[in-house]
Amino acid sequence: MGLLTITLLIPVFGALVLAMLDRDGRTPKVVALVASLATFAASLALLVPFDLGDPGLQLTDRLVWIPAIGADIALAVDGTSLALILLTTFLTPLIILASWDTITDRVRGYLAAFLLLEAAVIGVFAATDLLLFYIFFEFTLVPMYLIIGIWGGAARKAAAVKFFLYTLLGGLLMLVAILYLYGQAGGSFAYEDVLAVSLSATEQRWLFAAFLIAFAVKVPLFPVHTWLPDAHTEAPTGGSVFLAGVLLKLGTFGLLRYALPFFPEATREFAPWLLAIAVVGILYGAVVALMQADIKRLIAYSSVSHMGFVVLGTFALTTTATSASVVQMVNHGLSTGALFLLVGFLYERRHTRQIAAFGGLAKRIPVMAGLWLVVSLSSLALPGLNGFVGEFPILLGAFQVNRTAGVLAAFGAVLAALYLLWAYQRMFHGPLEGADNENTADLGAREIGVLAPLVVVIVAIGLYPKPLYDLVEPSVDRVLAEVGVEVELAEDELAVDEEDER
């Protein structure tokens, strides 16, 4: 059993231990925290044998699973998937700590759902068998559905059903495409076998569309984004953090791992259209965020806008922009996850998320106000913080490919500064009025302990992003080579050189 398999199984084992406990209380919380920290430690250990210079899939674990249909339990990682696994295992213990005193009903079930969700997400990022990938991809719906539907807000059931149906229906289209690829690959679900399949232009278009719909719902891309604000609004704080920090990345990861290299001709054909859709999502999400009165819905719509930047970078199809899109997946998970944590901590004190209910809070809760400002600045891509080192290269790469898309997307960055700083100004500055604002307590030691690691990583990536780029760039270059982008650029450069010699 390899280290990658162990990393996946630790949270599953933790969930089983929770199921065997006979009561709620402190013990389940300790078990879940220990399991999540052990998973994070195991994921860090993956960096030791991982070869940064190797663009291919590494640390392979394979076990024959269903020999009758040629399905295996096959796991491996490249730089992109390893970065996202590290993001997942980093956020999970922080989510458990954040929920330490706030979840009091069916605590074991809540914690077990998060551990199973963590395991399923690791499986999505690591699976190299398409059937296994699909099972993990769809299984993530179950624990998140329960987290929203049981521990969410007043309209939790409707939000949970909407989330489940949107993502399930999109995934079913992908299953049809996977079965078609299975037949074309001679009865194999193996990633490398499917990658080697030769498809006609028409086949690529239809199959690309099936994968795109499944992943677009997960991102979510405009106009299939409508489930996200409701899910975020009704989810408990931990659910919102995991949803924004990790689950949305399943869509953008799927595009990069599967849709682009499997269907290179369709990718190049549809890339201009997807650049346009990404820009629409960036601007739409930003404008709607600007109009929100509920701070949690504001951040939810900001996710629609910010994930549009990730899609923009992905389909710019350049090393600069596409590598930055992976870095921005990580950055969005950190910054938006931290914002949802702060919203949750404030809601626990005031039991309202209406921006108009606050004002002047910096005078009463300076620690929360300071951390909120830092995280907001990272989300709006202030130089020196993590958002800038992802968003600026995306805009640069998009501008080189399509100037109109690059310029319009830049307006989305301007709007992000407007809606985040305007909300901050209304909530934390101005006169401190009302007994509720006067009596609001600042962050405690546990809450600061949850946020501090996020802020440290936000600053570290912003000041020195090279290690993260070194991790993801080789795998991105490999995907772009499969798409044929690098070959075309090399041929263009060769033609220019030949012309110069003449």
C-alpha positions in Angstrom: 0.0 0.0 0.0 1.5 3.3 -1.1 1.6 6.6 0.6 -1.1 8.0 -1.7 -3.5 5.3 -0.7 -2.7 5.8 3.0 -3.5 9.5 2.6 -6.9 8.7 1.2 -7.7 6.0 3.8 -6.8 7.9 6.9 -10.0 10.1 6.9 -12.1 7.0 6.0 -10.6 5.2 9.0 -11.4 8.3 11.1 -15.0 8.3 10.0 -15.3 4.6 10.9 -14.0 5.3 14.4 -16.5 8.1 14.8 -19.3 5.7 13.8 -18.2 3.3 16.5 -18.4 5.9 19.3 -21.5 5.7 21.3 -22.0 9.4 22.2 -21.2 13.0 21.1 -19.0 15.3 23.1 -15.3 16.1 23.1 -14.0 12.7 22.0 -15.5 12.7 18.5 -13.9 16.2 17.9 -10.5 15.0 19.0 -10.8 11.9 16.8 -11.8 13.9 13.8 -9.0 16.5 14.4 -6.3 13.9 14.8 -7.5 12.1 11.7 -7.5 15.3 9.7 -4.1 16.3 11.0 -2.7 12.9 10.2 -4.1 13.2 6.7 -2.4 16.6 6.3 0.9 15.1 7.5 0.6 12.2 5.1 -0.1 14.6 2.2 3.0 16.6 3.1 5.0 13.4 3.0 4.0 13.0 -0.6 6.3 15.9 -1.4 9.4 13.9 -0.4 9.4 11.3 -3.2 7.6 13.6 -5.7 9.9 14.7 -8.5 9.3 18.3 -9.4 11.0 17.9 -12.8 8.7 15.1 -13.9 5.6 16.4 -15.6 3.8 13.0 -15.6 1.8 11.1 -13.1 3.8 9.8 -10.1 3.5 7.8 -6.9 1.3 5.3 -8.6 -0.8 2.9 -6.6 -2.8 0.2 -8.5 -5.0 -2.6 -7.3 -7.2 -4.8 -9.5 -10.8 -3.9 -8.6 -13.3 -5.3 -11.1 -11.4 -7.4 -13.5 -14.5 -8.4 -15.6 -14.7 -4.8 -16.9 -11.1 -3.8 -16.6 -11.6 -1.3 -13.7 -8.8 -0.8 -11.2 -8.3 1.2 -8.1 -5.6 3.3 -9.6 -4.1 6.4 -8.0 -1.4 8.8 -9.0 -0.6 12.5 -8.8 1.0 15.2 -10.9 1.9 18.7 -9.7 -1.6 20.1 -10.2 -3.4 17.3 -8.3 -0.8 17.3 -5.5 -1.2 21.1 -5.0 -5.0 20.6 -4.7 -4.7 17.6 -2.3 -2.5 19.7 -0.1 -5.1 22.5 -0.2 -7.8 20.0 0.8 -5.8 18.4 3.7 -4.8 21.9 4.9 -8.3 23.3 5.1 -10.0 20.2 6.7 -8.5 20.4 10.2 -9.1 24.2 10.2 -12.8 23.5 9.4 -13.0 21.0 12.2 -11.4 23.5 14.7 -13.8 26.3 13.5 -16.8 24.0 14.2 -15.5 23.0 17.6 -18.1 24.9 19.7 -20.7 25.7 17.2 -22.0 22.3 16.1 -23.8 20.7 19.0 -26.3 18.5 17.3 -25.3 15.1 15.9 -21.6 16.0 16.2 -20.3 12.6 15.1 -22.3 12.6 11.9 -21.1 16.1 11.1 -17.5 15.3 11.6 -17.7 11.9 9.8 -19.3 13.6 6.8 -16.4 16.0 6.5 -13.8 13.2 6.8 -15.6 11.2 4.1 -15.9 14.3 2.0 -12.1 14.9 2.4 -11.4 11.3 1.3 -13.7 11.5 -1.7 -12.0 14.8 -2.9 -8.6 13.3 -2.5 -9.9 10.4 -4.6 -11.1 12.8 -7.3 -7.7 14.5 -7.5 -5.7 11.2 -7.4 -7.8 8.7 -9.5 -6.3 7.6 -12.8 -9.1 5.2 -13.6 -12.1 7.0 -15.2 -14.7 4.9 -13.5 -13.1 5.4 -10.1 -12.8 9.1 -10.8 -16.5 9.2 -11.6 -17.5 7.4 -8.4 -15.4 9.7 -6.3 -16.7 12.7 -8.2 -20.3 11.8 -7.6 -19.8 10.5 -4.0 -18.7 14.0 -2.9 -22.4 15.0 -3.4 -23.6 12.7 -0.5 -21.7 14.1 2.5 -22.1 17.7 1.2 -25.8 17.2 0.7 -26.0 16.0 4.3 -23.9 18.8 5.7 -26.2 21.4 4.0 -29.4 19.5 4.5 -29.0 18.7 8.2 -26.7 21.4 9.7 -27.7 24.3 7.4 -29.9 27.3 7.8 -33.7 27.7 7.6 -33.9 27.0 3.8 -31.4 24.2 4.0 -33.5 21.4 2.4 -34.3 23.3 -0.8 -30.6 24.4 -1.1 -29.4 20.9 -0.5 -31.7 19.4 -3.1 -30.8 22.1 -5.7 -27.1 21.5 -5.1 -27.6 17.7 -5.4 -29.7 17.8 -8.6 -27.6 20.3 -10.5 -24.4 18.4 -9.9 -25.8 14.9 -10.3 -27.4 15.6 -13.7 -24.3 17.2 -15.0 -22.3 14.2 -13.8 -24.6 11.7 -15.6 -23.8 13.3 -18.9 -20.1 12.7 -18.2 -20.8 9.1 -17.3 -22.2 8.5 -20.8 -19.1 10.1 -22.3 -16.9 7.9 -20.1 -18.6 4.8 -21.2 -18.1 5.8 -24.8 -14.4 6.4 -24.2 -14.3 3.0 -22.5 -15.5 1.3 -25.6 -13.1 3.3 -27.8 -10.2 2.4 -25.5 -10.8 -1.4 -26.0 -12.5 -1.9 -22.7 -10.2 0.1 -20.5 -10.9 2.9 -18.0 -7.2 3.6 -17.5 -6.3 7.3 -18.0 -3.3 6.6 -20.3 -5.3 4.2 -22.5 -8.1 6.7 -22.9 -5.6 9.4 -23.6 -4.2 7.4 -26.5 -7.6 7.0 -28.2 -7.9 8.7 -31.6 -11.2 10.5 -31.9 -12.8 12.3 -34.9 -13.5 16.0 -34.7 -17.3 15.3 -34.3 -16.7 12.8 -31.5 -14.4 15.2 -29.7 -17.0 18.0 -29.9 -19.8 15.8 -28.3 -17.6 14.2 -25.7 -16.0 17.6 -24.8 -19.5 19.0 -24.3 -20.5 16.2 -22.0 -17.4 16.7 -19.8 -17.7 20.5 -20.0 -21.3 20.5 -18.7 -20.4 18.3 -15.7 -17.4 20.4 -14.8 -19.1 23.7 -15.6 -21.8 23.0 -13.1 -19.2 22.2 -10.5 -17.1 25.4 -11.1 -19.8 26.9 -11.4 -19.7 28.7 -14.7 -22.4 31.2 -15.8 -25.2 30.4 -16.4 -25.3 27.1 -14.5 -24.2 28.8 -11.3 -27.6 29.4 -9.6 -27.2 26.6 -7.1 -24.1 28.1 -5.5 -25.4 31.2 -3.7 -28.2 29.2 -2.1 -25.9 26.4 -1.1 -23.4 28.9 0.4 -26.1 30.9 2.2 -27.7 27.9 3.9 -24.6 25.8 4.5 -23.0 25.9 8.0 -19.7 27.7 8.1 -17.6 24.6 7.6 -19.7 23.6 4.6 -19.2 27.0 3.0 -15.5 26.9 3.6 -15.1 23.4 2.1 -17.5 24.2 -0.8 -15.6 27.3 -1.8 -12.2 26.1 -0.8 -12.2 22.7 -2.4 -15.4 21.4 -4.1 -15.5 24.2 -6.7 -12.0 23.1 -7.8 -13.2 19.7 -8.9 -14.7 21.4 -11.9 -11.6 23.4 -13.0 -9.3 20.4 -12.1 -11.5 18.2 -14.3 -11.3 20.5 -17.2 -7.5 20.6 -17.0 -7.0 16.8 -16.3 -9.6 15.4 -18.6 -11.3 17.7 -21.0 -8.2 19.5 -22.4 -5.9 16.5 -23.1 -8.7 14.0 -24.1 -10.2 16.3 -26.7 -7.5 18.7 -28.0 -9.1 19.6 -31.2 -12.4 20.5 -29.5 -10.5 22.4 -26.8 -8.8 24.6 -29.4 -12.1 25.1 -31.2 -14.2 26.0 -28.2 -11.5 28.0 -26.3 -12.6 31.4 -27.6 -16.2 30.7 -26.6 -15.1 29.6 -23.1 -13.0 32.7 -22.8 -16.1 34.8 -23.5 -18.2 32.8 -21.0 -15.5 33.2 -18.4 -15.5 36.9 -18.8 -19.3 37.1 -18.6 -19.1 35.1 -15.3 -16.4 37.4 -14.0 -18.4 40.5 -14.6 -21.8 39.1 -13.8 -20.6 37.7 -10.4 -18.9 40.9 -9.5 -21.9 43.1 -10.4 -24.3 40.9 -8.5 -22.0 40.7 -5.5 -21.9 44.5 -5.5 -25.7 44.6 -5.0 -25.9 42.0 -2.1 -27.2 43.1 1.3 -26.2 39.7 2.9 -22.4 39.5 3.4 -22.4 35.7 2.9 -24.2 36.0 -0.5 -21.8 38.7 -1.5 -18.9 36.3 -1.0 -20.8 33.5 -2.7 -21.2 35.6 -5.8 -17.6 36.7 -5.6 -16.7 33.0 -5.9 -18.6 33.0 -9.2 -16.5 35.9 -10.4 -13.2 34.6 -9.1 -13.6 31.1 -10.5 -14.3 32.8 -13.8 -10.6 34.0 -13.7 -9.5 30.4 -13.2 -11.5 29.3 -16.3 -10.1 32.3 -18.2 -6.6 31.2 -17.5 -7.3 27.6 -18.3 -8.6 28.3 -21.8 -6.0 31.0 -22.6 -3.9 27.9 -23.3 -0.5 29.4 -22.4 1.9 28.3 -19.8 1.7 31.6 -18.0 -2.1 31.8 -17.8 -2.9 28.1 -17.3 -0.2 27.6 -14.6 -1.6 30.8 -12.9 -5.1 29.3 -13.1 -3.9 26.4 -11.0 -2.2 28.7 -8.6 -5.4 30.8 -8.4 -7.4 27.6 -7.5 -5.2 27.4 -4.4 -5.4 31.1 -3.7 -9.2 31.2 -4.0 -9.5 28.3 -1.6 -7.4 30.1 0.9 -8.8 33.6 0.6 -12.5 32.8 0.1 -12.3 30.0 2.7 -10.9 32.5 5.2 -13.7 35.0 4.3 -16.4 32.4 5.0 -14.7 31.6 8.3 -14.8 35.3 9.3 -18.5 35.6 8.3 -19.2 32.5 10.4 -17.5 33.8 13.4 -19.3 37.1 13.1 -22.7 35.4 12.6 -22.1 33.3 15.8 -21.9 36.6 17.7 -24.7 38.6 16.0 -27.0 36.0 14.3 -27.4 38.2 11.3 -25.5 38.6 8.0 -27.1 41.8 6.9 -24.4 44.4 6.1 -26.7 47.2 7.2 -26.9 45.7 10.7 -23.2 46.4 11.3 -21.1 49.6 11.4 -18.0 50.8 13.3 -17.1 47.3 14.4 -13.3 48.0 14.0 -13.6 50.1 17.3 -15.0 47.1 19.1 -13.3 44.0 17.4 -10.0 45.3 16.0 -8.5 41.8 15.6 -11.3 40.5 13.5 -11.4 43.8 11.5 -7.6 43.6 10.8 -7.8 40.0 9.7 -10.9 40.6 7.6 -9.1 43.5 5.8 -6.0 41.3 5.1 -8.1 38.5 3.7 -10.3 40.9 1.6 -7.1 42.5 0.2 -5.8 39.1 -0.8 -9.1 38.3 -2.5 -9.0 41.5 -4.5 -5.5 40.7 -5.6 -3.4 43.3 -3.8 0.3 43.0 -4.7 2.2 41.3 -2.0 -0.7 38.9 -1.2 -1.5 35.6 -2.9 -4.4 36.7 -5.1 -2.1 39.0 -7.1 0.4 36.3 -8.1 -2.4 34.2 -9.6 -4.8 36.8 -11.0 -2.2 39.1 -12.7 -0.6 36.4 -14.8 -4.0 35.2 -15.8 -4.9 38.6 -17.1 -1.5 39.0 -18.8 -1.8 35.6 -20.5 -5.4 36.3 -21.5 -4.5 39.7 -22.9 -1.8 38.1 -25.1 -4.3 35.7 -26.5 -7.4 37.8 -26.7 -7.1 41.5 -25.8 -10.8 42.1 -25.5 -11.2 39.2 -22.9 -8.1 40.5 -21.0 -9.4 44.1 -20.8 -12.9 43.1 -19.8 -11.7 40.6 -17.2 -9.6 43.4 -15.7 -12.8 45.3 -15.0 -13.8 42.3 -12.9 -10.7 42.9 -10.7 -11.7 46.5 -10.3 -15.2 45.6 -9.3 -13.8 43.1 -6.8 -12.0 45.9 -5.0 -15.2 47.9 -5.1 -17.6 45.3 -3.6 -15.1 43.9 -1.0 -13.9 47.3 0.3 -17.3 48.9 0.2 -18.7 46.0 2.3 -15.7 46.3 4.7 -16.2 50.1 5.0 -19.9 49.7 5.9 -19.3 47.0 8.4 -16.2 48.1 10.2 -15.9 51.9 9.8 -18.2 54.8 10.6 -20.0 55.4 13.9 -20.4 52.5 16.4 -24.2 52.5 17.0 -26.5 50.1 18.7 -26.2 47.9 21.7 -25.6 44.8 19.5 -22.5 46.4 17.9 -21.3 47.7 21.2 -21.4 44.3 22.8 -19.8 42.3 19.9 -16.9 40.3 21.2 -13.6 40.0 19.4 -12.0 36.8 18.2 -11.0 34.2 20.7 -7.8 32.2 20.9 -9.2 29.2 19.0 -10.6 31.4 16.2 -7.3 33.3 15.8 -5.6 29.9 15.7 -7.9 28.8 12.9 -7.3 32.0 10.8 -3.5 32.5 11.5 -2.3 29.5 9.3 -4.4 30.8 6.5 -3.1 34.3 6.8 0.5 33.0 7.0 0.1 31.0 3.8 -1.7 33.9 2.0 1.3 36.2 2.7 3.9 33.5 2.0 2.5 32.7 -1.4 2.1 36.4 -2.2 5.7 37.2 -1.4 7.3 34.0 -2.8 5.0 32.0 -5.2 7.9 30.2 -6.9 7.6 26.9 -5.0 3.9 26.6 -6.0 4.6 27.5 -9.6 7.5 25.0 -9.7 5.1 22.4 -8.5 2.3 23.0 -11.1 4.1 24.2 -14.2 5.5 20.9 -15.5 2.1 19.2 -15.4 0.5 22.2 -17.0 3.1 22.1 -19.8 2.3 18.4 -20.3 -1.4 19.1 -20.7 -0.8 22.0 -23.1 1.5 19.7 -25.2 -1.4 17.2 -25.4 -3.6 20.0 -26.6 -1.0 20.8 -29.2 -0.5 24.4 -28.2 3.2 24.2 -27.5 3.8 22.4 -30.8 2.0 25.1 -32.7 4.0 27.8 -31.0 7.2 26.0 -31.7 6.3 25.7 -35.4 5.5 29.4 -35.5 8.8 30.3 -34.0 10.6 28.0 -36.4 8.9 29.6 -39.3 9.9 33.1 -38.1 13.5 31.9 -37.7 13.6 30.5 -41.2 12.2 33.7 -42.6 14.9 35.7 -40.8 17.6 33.5 -42.2 16.3 34.2 -45.7 
